[in-house]
Amino acid sequence: MSKSFPIALVLSALAFSPSAHAASFPCDKAAAPDEKAICAHLPLNDRDVEMATRFEILKAVLPMGGQTKLREDQETWLTERRTCGGDVVCLTAAYDGRLRVLRGVLSEFAKQGPQ
């Protein structure tokens, strides 16, 4: 396996991820203001799909301790996201920050190569 394998995996997953109109949760059941805003705004929806896809890929490739930290960080982030309510600017900033973190973790993982 080459060092670029995780990157290729991410690109493949992003290319074949659900439609940009499908958030990582069922929009028809969205009840919270943040969820409703994500479903109503395509750029937020796209960020949500990318975030969920990257999260799932990292969850699959990180060692057990890394998976636990990833899940804990995601729960913390989701709690913080909820404080934005329906504020699209706040939600956009929250997603941009989380995506930077997930992209960075994946980049560092890719640099390490196969274990």
N, C-alpha and C positions, 0 to 999 in steps of 0.2 A: 504494500500500500504506500502511496506517495504522500508527501506532506500536504499536497493540494487536495487530497481526498475530502476532508471536511468542507473545504470551500466548494468543491464540485457538488457535494451533497446538498449544501445550502442553496446553491444556484439551481440545482435540479428541483429541490423542494419548492423554492419560490416560483419557479416557472410553472410547476404543476399544482400549485396551491389552489384552494378554492377561489372562485370568482371574487374579484375585488369588491363585489357587492355583498359578500358573505362575511360578516364579522366572525370572531372566534367564539361567539355565543349566538344563540337564536334571537335575531332582532324582533321576531314576532312576540317574544316573551320579555323583551327589554322593559324593565319597570323603573330602574334608577335613572336619574337625570343624566349621569355620565354615559350610561348605555344607550339611552335614547339619542343623545347628541352624536355618539359614535355611529349609530345606525343611520342618522339623518345626514351626515357629512361624509361624502366619499373619501376625501383625503384622510380623515380620522379612521374611517373604516379600513382603508388601505394600510395605514400604520398598524392598526390592530391585527390585521391578518399577518403582516410581516413580523410583528412582535411575537405572536403566537407560534408562527412557524419556526422562528429562530429559537424560541424557548423550547419547543418540542425537540428540535435537532440537538440542542445542547443537553437537554435532559437525557437523550439517548446516548450521547458520546462521552459525557463527563464521568469520571469515577464517582463512586458512591458518595463520598464526602462533598464533592463538587455539586452533585445533584441535590443534596440536602440544602446546601447554601443557596443554590439557584432557586429552589422552591420557596425557601424562606424569604429571599430577596423579592421574589415575584409577589408573594402575599403582602409584603410591606408596600411594594409599589402599587398594587391594586388598591390598598387602603388609602394611599396618598392620592391615587387617581380619582377615587370617589369624592375626595374633598373638593375637586374641581366642579362638581355638579355638572351642569350643562354648559359651562364656560368653554367654548371652543378654543380660545387662545390658551387657556390653562391646560386643557387636554392635549393640545398640540405640543406644548412645551413638555408635558409629562411624557408623552410618547417619544418625542425626540430624545429626551434624556435617557429613557429606558432602552431605546434602540441603540444609542451610542454605547451603553454598557454591554448589551448583548453582542453587538458587533465586535467590541473590544475583546470580550471573553472568547468568542469564536476565533478571532484573529490570533490571540495568544495560544489557544489550543492548537490551531493549525501550524503555528511556528514550532511547536514541540514535536510534531510528527507522530507517527504511530508509537504507542507505548508497548 
